[in-house]
Amino acid sequence: MDLLFMLALALVSGQSAFLPKPVIYINPPWTTFFKGERVLLTCNGLQFYALGKTKWYHKGIMLQETPGNNIIVNNPGPYKCKTNNSPLSDSVNLIFIRVSLILRIPYLAFEGDSLILQCQEKNNVTLTRVTYYKNRKPFSAFNQNSDVFIPQASLSNSGLYYCTAFKHMSWKIISSSVNLHIRELFSRPVLKTTDSQPIEGSLVTLRCEIWIPPEKSSIQLLFSFFRDPGVILLGQARAQELQISKFWREDSGLYWCEVETVSPRVCKQSQPITMSVRRIPISGVHMEVQPHGGHVMEGQKLVLLCSVVEGSGAITFSWYREGTEAILGKKTLRSLVAEFVFSAVRKSDAGKYYCTADHNSSLIPSHSVSITVRRNGRGPLVAGITTALISALGLTTVALLVYCKHQRKSETPVIGDVVYSEVWSTQQGKEGADASGKPPDDKDNSVIYSVVKNEEAQGDSTGNSQTVNESNRATPTGF
């Protein structure tokens, strides 16, 4: 949890136990001193508390109130401080002893820190054959006085240390034992999730939680998230959280996180947690058609919509026609609805249809829907129009024939008071003329005009017409 948030929460609730504690820094940075040495203590509020008067406590009793945050001491024992409205700090224990040799070790050491162990004589006399021990076992020796350097401390460096040396080449001296405690730079991460058994397709948040000591609150950390087998979900980011927007069945498995510092490198991994998806059973399978009602014209687009009311994950939709075992179509989608399309429906597509939905656990069918396909009416219309056009054309042709015949009759030649009548003759031995009065087709015939005298022009009271002889044959001009 963020320290600023903790401070605000504590101030609102009045619970001082949640407030971050001040930290006491020691200068020089040791825990063991020669008797009579002076040590500077600083009460650091870590930017949570404004500078002001500081109260100092020694062995549980208030020692002094200082206008600033520093105090100089030379007595052994535990020290604590308090500044403004802060709680009491953790104690630091100072050791002042009357000896000739001490082992100086840092009073505050964290993972990754560089450490110096120093075997020192009270009057800074040159030492020889210096040996360092950890848990009563020697681990480093020098002919001349020298310090032990640990470039990057780890928890395994914790232990009980002391040193031995020779003074004036022959006088062996031994230091007191001091405890070196290496503190965690940050705690082992714990991976937490909003739901270890999320519903398939739901949002899941993973959070990699750690604790950082106040003295190291400014360190920079990188977070990584993993899924078994070795899948990196997020690598070396500053964010402590990872969101999986949709958690699917294939996302089930072991998850863990890893935290490391930028420099020096300290890396820790959380315990894995198991996450398994929960599926919502399919229910309420339903099919509908577009256009609605299932009535469609031949050649029109037809859509069969298959849907479920509930269900999660990948659902397989299938479409069938009653009376046949063949599957018209199949789709596997992470969706609650799917469609099957007839781009141009035919008359033979009429019938009853239904769909099914399943996700490898149960197959549920929908109700059936009837599809009626009607012809679009363009065939009879074309036929009617064609018949009407043919009829009109026939009538027009007959009218033209009648008109032409009438014109032919009306154009019988008249010259003066003589009327010429048309007569067909056929050679003997040939078929006779058509009794209909029409000239025979494709026959060898000739036209003879008979001269008939106009009654009115002659004024013949008998009404008989005169006929000219064959020698008066003529062909009127214009024919």
C-alpha positions in Angstrom: 0.0 0.0 0.0 1.3 3.5 -0.8 2.8 5.3 2.2 1.0 8.5 1.4 -2.3 6.7 1.3 -1.5 5.1 4.7 -0.7 8.5 6.2 -3.9 10.0 4.9 -5.9 7.0 6.1 -4.4 7.2 9.5 -5.0 11.0 9.9 -8.7 10.5 8.9 -9.2 7.5 11.2 -7.0 8.7 14.0 -5.1 5.4 14.1 -1.5 6.3 14.7 -0.5 2.7 14.4 -0.8 3.0 10.6 1.5 6.1 10.4 5.0 5.6 9.0 7.7 5.8 11.7 10.7 8.2 11.6 14.1 6.6 11.2 17.2 7.2 13.2 20.5 7.5 11.3 23.9 7.1 13.0 27.1 8.9 12.2 29.7 7.3 12.1 27.5 4.4 10.8 28.5 1.7 13.3 26.8 0.0 16.2 29.9 -0.5 18.4 32.1 2.3 19.7 35.0 2.8 22.0 34.2 4.2 25.4 34.2 8.0 25.2 33.4 8.3 21.5 30.7 10.7 20.5 27.9 9.7 18.1 25.5 12.0 16.1 21.9 10.7 15.9 19.5 12.2 13.3 15.7 11.7 13.4 14.5 11.5 9.9 10.8 12.0 9.2 11.2 10.7 5.6 9.3 13.7 4.2 6.1 12.7 6.0 6.6 15.1 8.8 7.8 18.7 8.8 11.0 19.7 10.5 10.4 20.9 14.1 11.1 20.0 17.6 12.2 16.4 18.2 11.8 14.4 21.4 14.5 11.9 22.2 14.1 8.8 24.4 16.9 6.7 26.0 16.0 3.3 27.5 12.3 4.3 27.4 12.7 7.6 29.2 12.5 11.0 27.5 16.1 12.2 27.3 15.8 15.6 25.6 13.8 17.8 23.3 15.8 19.4 20.6 14.9 22.3 18.3 16.1 20.4 15.3 16.3 16.7 14.5 19.9 16.0 15.7 21.4 15.0 19.0 24.9 13.9 20.1 25.2 11.0 22.6 28.0 8.9 24.2 26.1 6.4 26.4 25.2 2.8 25.5 21.7 1.6 25.1 18.6 1.9 22.9 17.5 5.3 21.5 14.2 6.4 20.0 12.8 9.7 18.6 9.6 11.4 17.8 8.9 14.4 15.6 5.8 16.5 15.6 2.8 14.2 15.4 4.7 11.1 14.4 4.8 7.8 16.3 8.0 6.7 18.1 10.7 5.4 15.8 12.2 2.0 16.1 15.1 1.9 18.5 18.8 1.8 17.6 21.1 0.2 20.2 24.5 1.7 20.7 27.4 -0.1 22.3 30.2 1.7 24.1 32.9 -0.6 25.5 36.3 -0.4 27.2 38.3 -2.7 25.0 41.4 -2.4 22.8 39.9 -4.0 19.6 36.4 -3.8 18.1 34.8 -5.0 14.9 32.9 -2.2 13.2 29.9 -3.2 11.1 27.2 -1.1 9.6 24.2 -0.6 12.0 21.7 -0.6 9.0 22.4 -3.0 6.2 20.0 -4.0 3.4 20.1 -6.5 0.6 22.2 -5.2 -2.3 24.2 -2.7 -0.1 28.0 -2.6 -0.2 29.4 -3.4 3.2 32.7 -2.8 4.9 33.8 -4.8 8.0 36.6 -3.1 9.9 38.8 -4.5 12.7 40.1 -1.5 14.5 42.4 -0.9 17.5 41.5 1.8 19.9 44.6 3.9 19.4 44.8 3.0 15.7 47.9 0.9 16.3 49.1 -1.1 13.3 47.8 -4.7 13.5 49.1 -7.8 11.9 47.8 -11.3 11.1 44.2 -10.0 11.1 41.5 -12.8 10.9 37.7 -12.4 10.5 35.2 -14.9 11.8 31.6 -15.6 11.0 29.7 -17.8 13.4 33.0 -18.8 14.9 34.5 -19.9 11.6 37.3 -17.9 9.9 36.4 -16.6 6.5 39.1 -14.0 5.7 42.7 -13.4 6.9 45.3 -10.8 6.1 49.0 -10.4 7.1 48.5 -6.7 7.5 45.5 -4.9 8.8 42.8 -4.7 6.2 39.1 -4.3 5.8 36.6 -6.9 4.5 34.6 -5.7 1.6 31.2 -7.2 0.7 30.2 -5.7 -2.7 26.5 -6.8 -2.6 25.1 -8.0 0.6 22.5 -10.8 0.8 20.5 -12.3 3.6 23.0 -15.1 3.8 25.6 -12.6 5.0 23.8 -12.2 8.3 25.5 -13.7 11.3 27.7 -13.3 14.4 31.1 -11.7 13.6 34.3 -10.9 15.4 38.0 -10.5 14.5 41.4 -11.3 16.0 44.8 -9.6 15.4 48.3 -9.3 16.7 49.4 -6.0 18.3 53.1 -5.3 18.3 53.6 -8.5 16.3 53.1 -10.8 19.3 50.2 -9.7 21.4 47.0 -11.3 20.2 43.8 -9.4 20.8 40.2 -10.4 20.2 37.2 -8.2 19.5 33.8 -8.6 21.0 31.2 -10.4 18.9 28.7 -8.3 17.0 25.6 -9.3 15.2 25.3 -8.3 11.5 21.7 -8.3 10.4 21.0 -7.9 6.7 17.5 -6.6 6.2 15.2 -7.3 3.2 15.3 -4.5 0.6 11.7 -5.4 -0.1 9.6 -8.3 1.0 9.0 -11.4 -1.1 6.2 -10.4 -3.5 2.7 -11.8 -3.2 0.5 -12.2 -6.3 -3.1 -11.3 -5.6 -6.1 -11.4 -8.0 -9.6 -10.1 -8.0 -10.9 -13.6 -8.7 -8.9 -16.8 -8.9 -11.9 -18.5 -10.7 -13.2 -15.8 -13.0 -16.1 -16.2 -15.4 -14.9 -16.8 -18.9 -14.6 -13.5 -20.8 -14.6 -11.3 -17.7 -12.0 -8.8 -16.6 -9.2 -10.0 -14.2 -6.7 -7.8 -12.3 -3.4 -9.2 -11.0 -1.5 -7.2 -8.4 2.1 -7.9 -7.3 2.2 -6.7 -3.7 5.4 -6.1 -1.7 6.5 -4.3 1.4 9.3 -1.7 1.3 11.0 -0.5 4.5 10.7 3.3 5.1 14.5 3.7 4.8 14.3 2.4 1.2 11.1 4.0 0.1 12.8 5.8 -2.8 14.2 2.6 -4.6 13.1 2.0 -8.1 11.5 -1.4 -8.8 10.5 -3.3 -11.9 7.6 -5.8 -12.1 7.1 -8.8 -14.3 4.1 -11.1 -14.7 4.3 -14.7 -15.9 2.0 -17.6 -16.8 3.0 -21.2 -16.9 4.7 -22.4 -19.1 7.1 -19.4 -19.1 4.7 -17.0 -20.9 5.7 -13.4 -20.1 2.6 -11.3 -19.8 4.3 -8.1 -18.7 8.1 -7.7 -18.5 10.0 -5.3 -16.3 7.5 -2.5 -16.0 7.0 0.0 -13.2 3.3 -0.9 -12.8 2.4 -3.3 -10.0 -0.8 -4.3 -11.7 -1.7 -6.3 -14.8 -5.2 -6.3 -16.2 -6.5 -9.1 -18.4 -9.4 -7.6 -20.2 -11.0 -10.9 -21.1 -10.0 -14.1 -19.3 -10.6 -17.2 -21.6 -10.4 -20.9 -21.0 -6.9 -21.1 -22.4 -5.7 -18.5 -19.9 -6.2 -21.0 -17.0 -3.0 -22.1 -15.3 -0.3 -21.0 -12.9 0.6 -17.3 -12.5 3.4 -15.6 -10.6 5.2 -12.2 -10.5 8.8 -11.1 -10.2 10.2 -7.9 -8.7 13.7 -6.6 -9.1 15.6 -3.4 -8.5 17.2 -1.3 -11.2 20.5 -1.2 -9.4 22.0 -3.1 -7.7 20.1 -6.1 -8.9 18.0 -7.8 -6.2 15.3 -10.1 -7.7 12.5 -11.9 -5.9 9.7 -14.1 -7.2 6.2 -14.8 -5.7 4.7 -18.1 -5.0 2.5 -19.2 -8.0 -1.2 -19.2 -7.8 -3.7 -21.3 -9.7 -6.3 -19.6 -11.8 -9.1 -21.5 -13.6 -11.9 -20.2 -15.6 -15.6 -20.8 -14.8 -18.0 -21.3 -17.7 -21.6 -20.2 -17.8 -23.8 -23.0 -19.2 -25.6 -22.3 -22.5 -29.3 -21.6 -22.2 -32.1 -20.0 -24.1 -31.1 -21.0 -27.7 -33.3 -19.1 -30.1 -33.5 -18.7 -33.9 -35.1 -16.0 -35.9 -35.1 -15.0 -39.5 -34.7 -11.8 -41.5 -37.0 -10.7 -43.1 -39.2 -11.3 -40.1 -42.0 -13.9 -40.4 -40.1 -16.2 -42.7 -41.8 -15.0 -45.9 -39.3 -14.2 -48.6 -39.4 -13.7 -52.3 -37.3 -15.9 -54.6 -33.9 -14.5 -55.2 -34.0 -12.4 -52.0 -31.5 -12.5 -49.2 -32.4 -14.7 -46.2 -30.6 -14.6 -42.8 -31.0 -17.2 -40.1 -30.0 -15.7 -36.7 -29.0 -18.2 -33.9 -28.6 -16.7 -30.4 -28.3 -17.7 -26.8 -29.5 -15.9 -23.7 -26.6 -17.1 -21.5 -23.3 -18.8 -22.2 -19.6 -18.0 -22.0 -16.5 -18.7 -24.0 -16.3 -20.1 -27.5 -19.8 -21.3 -28.6 -20.3 -23.5 -31.7 -23.5 -22.6 -33.7 -24.8 -25.0 -36.3 -27.8 -24.7 -38.7 -30.0 -27.5 -40.0 -33.0 -28.1 -42.2 -35.7 -30.5 -40.9 -35.8 -33.7 -42.8 -32.1 -33.7 -43.6 -29.1 -34.7 -41.6 -26.6 -32.5 -43.3 -25.3 -29.4 -41.5 -26.0 -26.2 -43.5 -23.3 -24.3 -41.7 -21.2 -24.2 -38.5 -19.5 -21.3 -36.7 -17.4 -21.2 -33.5 -17.4 -17.7 -32.0 -16.9 -15.9 -28.7 -20.3 -14.4 -29.1 -23.9 -14.9 -28.0 -25.2 -14.6 -31.6 -24.3 -15.9 -35.1 -25.9 -15.8 -38.5 -26.2 -18.0 -41.6 -27.0 -16.3 -44.8 -28.7 -17.4 -48.0 -27.5 -14.7 -50.5 -30.3 -15.6 -53.0 -33.0 -17.9 -51.7 -34.6 -20.4 -54.1 -38.1 -21.9 -54.2 -36.5 -25.2 -53.2 -35.2 -23.7 -50.0 -38.6 -23.5 -48.5 -39.1 -25.6 -45.4 -38.4 -25.7 -41.6 -35.0 -24.7 -40.1 -33.5 -24.8 -36.6 -30.1 -24.2 -35.0 -28.0 -25.7 -32.2 -25.5 -24.2 -29.7 -22.8 -25.9 -27.6 -19.4 -25.4 -26.0 -18.1 -28.9 -25.6 -20.4 -29.7 -22.7 -23.9 -29.8 -24.0 -25.8 -29.5 -27.3 -29.0 -27.5 -27.1 -31.3 -27.0 -30.1 -33.6 -24.1 -30.9 -37.2 -24.2 -32.0 -37.8 -24.6 -35.7 -38.8 -21.7 -38.0 -40.8 -22.1 -41.2 -39.5 -20.4 -44.4 -41.9 -19.7 -47.2 -40.5 -18.8 -50.6 -42.8 -17.0 -53.2 -42.0 -16.4 -56.8 -41.2 -12.9 -57.5 -44.0 -12.5 -60.3 -41.7 -11.2 -63.1 -42.3 -14.3 -65.3 -46.2 -14.0 -65.7 -45.8 -10.3 -66.1 -43.3 -10.7 -69.0 -45.6 -13.4 -70.5 -48.6 -11.2 -70.3 -46.8 -8.2 -71.8 -45.5 -10.5 -74.6 -49.0 -11.9 -75.4 -50.4 -8.4 -75.4 -47.7 -7.2 -77.8 -48.3 -10.1 -80.1 -52.0 -9.6 -80.1 -51.5 -5.9 -80.8 -49.1 -6.7 -83.6 -51.6 -9.3 -85.1 -54.4 -6.8 -85.1 -52.2 -4.2 -86.7 -51.2 -6.6 -89.4 -54.8 -7.5 -90.2 -55.7 -3.9 -90.3 -52.9 -3.2 -92.7 -54.0 -6.0 -95.0 -57.6 -4.8 -95.0 -56.4 -1.3 -95.7 -54.2 -2.4 -98.5 -57.0 -4.4 -100.1 -59.4 -1.6 -99.8 -56.8 0.7 -101.4 -56.3 -1.8 -104.2 -60.0 -1.9 -105.0 -60.4 1.8 -104.8 -57.6 2.3 -107.4 -59.4 0.5 -110.2 -58.4 2.6 -113.3 -60.9 4.9 -114.8 -60.1 6.7 -118.1 -62.7 9.1 -119.3 -66.1 7.3 -119.3 -64.4 3.8 -119.3 -63.9 1.7 -116.2 -61.2 -1.0 -116.3 -62.0 -4.1 -114.3 -59.3 -6.5 -113.3 -59.5 -10.1 -114.6 -57.1 -13.0 -113.8 -56.5 -15.6 -116.4 -54.6 -18.8 -116.0 -53.1 -20.9 -118.7 -55.1 -24.0 -119.6 -54.0 -27.1 -117.9 -53.1 -25.2 -114.8 -55.0 -25.1 -111.6 -57.9 -22.7 -111.6 -58.0 -19.5 -110.0 -58.7 -19.3 -106.3 -62.4 -19.1 -105.7 -61.7 -16.5 -103.0 -61.1 -13.9 -105.6 -57.5 -13.5 -104.7 -54.8 -13.9 -107.3 -53.2 -17.3 -107.0 -49.8 -17.3 -105.4 -46.8 -18.4 -107.5 -48.9 -19.1 -110.6 -48.4 -18.3 -114.2 -51.2 -15.8 -114.8 -51.8 -12.4 -116.4 -54.1 -9.6 -115.8 -56.7 -8.5 -118.4 -58.5 -5.3 -118.0 -62.1 -5.4 -119.2 -63.4 -2.1 -120.4 -66.7 -1.2 -118.9 -68.4 1.9 -120.1 -69.5 4.2 -117.4 -73.2 4.1 -117.2 -73.6 7.6 -116.3 -71.3 8.8 -119.0 -73.1 6.9 -121.7 -76.5 7.6 -120.5 -77.7 4.0 -121.4 -81.2 3.5 -120.1 -80.9 -0.2 -120.2 -78.2 -0.2 -117.6 -76.1 -2.7 -119.6 -72.5 -2.1 -119.9 -70.5 -2.3 -123.0 -67.5 -4.5 -123.3 -64.6 -3.8 -125.5 -62.9 -6.5 -127.4 -59.7 -8.2 -126.6 -57.8 -5.9 -128.9 -58.5 -3.0 -126.7 -56.4 -4.4 -123.8 -54.5 -1.7 -122.2 -52.5 -1.2 -119.1 -53.4 2.1 -117.3 -50.6 4.4 -116.6 -49.7 4.4 -113.0 -49.9 0.6 -112.7 
